[in-house]
Amino acid sequence: MCGIAGFLDVSNNNKRKEILDGMIKSIRLRGPDDEGHFIDGPIALGHRRLSIIDIKGGAQPMNSALNKNLTIIYNGEVYNYKELRNNLINKGMVFQTNSDTEVILQEWNHRGHESIKELNGIFAFAIWDSSSKTLHLVRDRLGVKPLFYYINSKGVIFGSEIKTILSHPDVKQEICEQGVTKFLLPLHKIPGETPYKGIYEVIPGNILSFKINNNEIVKTQNQYWSLVQGFHSMSFNSTVDLLRDVLLDTVNKQIISDVPLGSLLSGGLDSTAISAIAQKLLKNKLHTYEVDFLFKNEDGQEMANRTEDSIYAQIAAKSLGTKHHKYLLTYQDLTRKSLREESVKARDLPNGIGDLDLSLLSLFHSIKPTATVVLSGEASDEIMGGYRWFHNLSAVESGTFPWLADTPAHGRLHQRILNVFRSDIIKSLDVDGYLKRDYDNALIEFTGSSSNKLGKEEHMQFISYLALTRFLPTLLERKDRLSMSAGVEARVPFCDHRLIELVFSTPWLHKSAKGVEKALLKSAVDGFIPNEIINRKKMPYPSTLDPKYSTEVRRQLGSILEKDNHRLGELFDLKKLNKSVLADEAGSFISNSSAELALNFDCWYNLYGDDVNVKV
C-alpha cells in the first residue's frame, strides 16, 4: 500500500514543488520506503511507497512504456495483475517492470475506462493524460482504498487522506453544519461525503475525470460498478459450492507478496476461515495475530482478559497449526495520550468508538516487525448477514438504518452516543430528518424509486445494501487508516467483488438457512476449520475488561473538564459529560462510549488547532 497526493492547477502557481512536498509529507507513514514526484505544467503528482510487489522496479510516479503521455500514481493491490500482464504481452505490449502499477497503466493505455472492470483488487489511483490534458481519479468497487478531492476555481486537489488535502494552502479547515451532523453519527457514512467543507471522497466504483478546457476545469463522472437488485436461482448447495471456489481463489490471489504476510485471527468465523485457507495454500507458513488485555485482579495477580474471542483464537491457531502471536495490552498501554493522538490523527476525525481504535492501532504496531501484509475479515458480516440487527425484526422493520434503530440489537449505541451531545444542536441540525433523507436516497439508489414496496426477500437485500454502502465504509476507513499509520497493509478477501456479487444476489432464505446466521459461509468452510468455531455465536470486537481502564478514561475526561480553555462545550452537553466522569456509562456493547468520544474530540481540537472552524 502507499499514499498518493497531487493537484491540477490552471493558475500561474510558482510554488508547485513546495506545495506538493508538503502534501507528500503529510502521508509519509503510508509509504515509509520511498518517495516520488512528477510536475509538468498544470499537474503535480506525488507518491509515498510501502513496497509490496516488485520492490526494486515499482517506483512511482510511473510513465507508460508505450504512451509517454500517461503518468500514474497508485495506492493498492491488483491481485490478478499477472494474468492481465500475460494477456497484454500476448498482444505485443512491452513491460519495463514486474509491478501491478505498470499493468494498470498499460491496461488504461489499451482500453481506457473499460480496463477498470478487469481489475480484481483494492485500489485508488490517479492517471494524468497530457495529450488530452485530463486527470482521472479512480477508486475500487467497495472503497477499500481511500481517495479524497477538493475542487476550487484553480482546479482540483486530491490525496489518500483528508490531511493531504488540508496541507494544501488553498484549503481551509472548516466544518459546516452538515459536517457537524456527520460528527454526531460516527456509525454512519454517506457515500462520497466527509465532515470537512468542500472535501469529498471519490464514490466507490466510480471514475472522476477533470479535463482542462479553455483554461477551465470540466468534471465528468463515470460509474463502472454497482450492486444490482435481484437474485440468482441457484440452490443452497450450488451456492455454497461456488462460494467455496470463489473464496479459495480470492485468498490464493491475496497471499501474493514480496514481503512477509500474516493474518489476523480473532477466533471468529471470518478470520478463522481466511487463516485456514491461507495456511493451507502457504503450506503451513502462516503467521497469525490476536490481541488480548492484561490486568491485575483484586489479589494483585496478573492475568489476561481471556475474552471469548481469545479462547477461540487459541483453539483455531492450534487446529490450523499457524505460527500464532498473541499481544497483551495493559490499561496503561491503551490510555497513553500519544496513542489516542496517533489514532485521531490517522483518521483526521474524532469518531473512534470506545477502545477499538486504540487496541487495533496497537495491534498493527505489534505486527509490523514480523509482517508487512495481513489478511482481515471485514465485509463478511455485511454480506452474509452476521450482525444481530440482521436477525432482529424490530431493527429490520424500523424504517431506518437497523444499526441505528432504538433496539438492543446494536446495544442502542447510536442513542447513547447522540444523547451526550447538546440537544439544541441535535434539534437545529434535524439529525433524524438527515438520516431519513439518506435512507430514502438509499432506497432510490437500490430500487430506482422511493415508492417501491419491497417483499421480504427484497427488503433483506436492501438491508444488506445499506450495510455495504453505509456501515461497512466506517470499518474499512478505520482499518485502512490505522494499519497504514503503522506501516502495515491490510487486505480484505471478503471484499472481492466476485464474492460480493454472488452473496448479495443470494436470497435471504439461503443466507439464514434453518435460522442459522451466516449459514452460507459456515457450510462453505465446513471441514476447513474447527466445529467449535463454526458453531459459536458472533461476538463484537474484543474490549478490555480491566476496571482501571474505564477509571483512567473518566479521570482524563475530568481533568479536561476542570480546565477553562477546552472546547467540548461547543458540541457536547457538559452536564452529561460530568456524569460520565463520576460513573461508568450504563449499557451493553462499548462501555464509556461518551467519555471516549469526548476525549477524541478534545484530542482532535488540540491536534488541528484554532484553525478548525466548526459552524452550527
C-alpha positions, 0 to 999 in steps of 0.5 A: 500500500502507499499514499498518493497526493497531487493537484491540477492547477490552471493558475500561474502557481510558482510554488508547485514543488513546495506545495506538493512536498508538503502534501507528500509529507503529510502521508509519509507513514503510508509509504515509509520506503520511498518517495516520488514526484512528477510536475509538468505544467498544470499537474503535480503528482506525488507518491509515498511507497510501502513496497509490496510487489516488485520492490526494486522496479515499482517506483512511482510516479510511473510513465507508460512504456508505450504512451509517454503521455500517461503518468500514474500514481497508485495506492493498492493491490491488483491481485490478478495483475499477472494474468492481465500482464500475460494477456497484454504481452500476448498482444505485443505490449512491452513491460519495463517492470514486474509491478501491478502499477505498470499493468494498470497503466498499460491496461488504461493505455489499451482500453481506457475506462473499460480496463477498470472492470478487469481489475480484481483488487483494492485500489485508488489511483490517479492517471494524468493524460497530457495529450488530452490534458485530463486527470482521472481519479479512480477508486475500487468497487467497495472503497477499500482504498481511500481517495479524497478531492477538493475542487476550487476555481484553480482546479482540483486537489486530491490525496489518500487522506483528508490531511493531504488535502488540508496541507494544501494552502488553498484549503481551509479547515472548516466544518459546516453544519452538515459536517457537524451532523456527520460528527454526531453519527460516527456509525454512519457514512454517506457515500462520497461525503466527509465532515470537512467543507468542500472535501469529498471522497471519490464514490466507490466504483466510480471514475472522476475525470477533470479535463482542462478546457479553455483554461477551465476545469470540466468534471465528468463522472463515470460509474463502472460498478454497482450492486444490482437488485435481484437474485440468482436461482441457484440452490443452497448447495450450488451456492455454497459450492461456488462460494467455496471456489470463489473464496479459495481463489480470492485468498490464493490471489491475496497471499501474493507478496514480496514481503512477509504476510500474516493474518489476523485471527480473532477466533471468529468465523471470518478470520478463522476461515481466511487463516485456514485457507491461507495456511493451507495454500502457504503450506503451513507458513502462516503467521497469525495475530490476536490481541488480548488485555492484561490486568491485575485482579483484586489479589494483585495477580496478573492475568489476561482478559481471556475474552471469548474471542481469545479462547477461540483464537487459541483453539483455531491457531492450534487446529490450523497449526499457524505460527500464532502471536498473541499481544497483551495490552495493559490499561496503561498501554491503551490510555497513553495520550500519544496513542489516542493522538496517533489514532485521531490523527490517522483518521483526521476525525474524532469518531473512534468508538470506545477502545477499538481504535486504540487496541487495533492501532496497537495491534498493527504496531505489534505486527509490523516487525514480523509482517508487512501484509495481513489478511482481515475479515471485514465485509463478511458480516455485511454480506452474509448477514452476521450482525444481530440487527440482521436477525432482529425484526424490530431493527429490520422493520424500523424504517431506518438504518437497523444499526441505528434503530432504538433496539438492543440489537446494536446495544442502542449505541447510536442513542447513547452516543447522540444523547451526550451531545447538546440537544439544541444542536441535535434539534437545529441540525434535524439529525433524524430528518438527515438520516431519513433523507439518506435512507430514502436516497438509499432506497432510490439508489437500490430500487430506482424509486422511493415508492417501491414496496419491497417483499421480504426477500427484497427488503433483506437485500436492501438491508444488506445494501445499506450495510455495504454502502453505509456501515461497512465504509466506517470499518474499512476507513478505520482499518485502512487508516490505522494499519497504514499509520503503522506501516502495515497493509491490510487486505480484505478477501471478503471484499472481492467483488466476485464474492460480493456479487454472488452473496448479495444476489443470494436470497435471504432464505439461503443466507439464514438457512434453518435460522442459522446466521451466516449459514452460507459461509459456515457450510462453505468452510465446513471441514476447513476449520474447527466445529467449535468455531463454526458453531459459536455465536458472533461476538463484537470486537474484543474490549478490555475488561480491566476496571482501571481502564474505564477509571483512567478514561473518566479521570482524563475526561475530568481533568479536561473538564476542570480546565477553562480553555477546552472546547467540548462545550461547543458540541457536547452537553457538559452536564452529561459529560460530568456524569460520565466522569463520576460513573461508568456509562450504563449499557451493553456493547462499548462501555464509556462510549461518551467519555471516549468520544469526548476525549477524541474530540478534545484530542482532535481540537488540540491536534488541528488547532484554532484553525478548525472552524466548526459552524452550527 
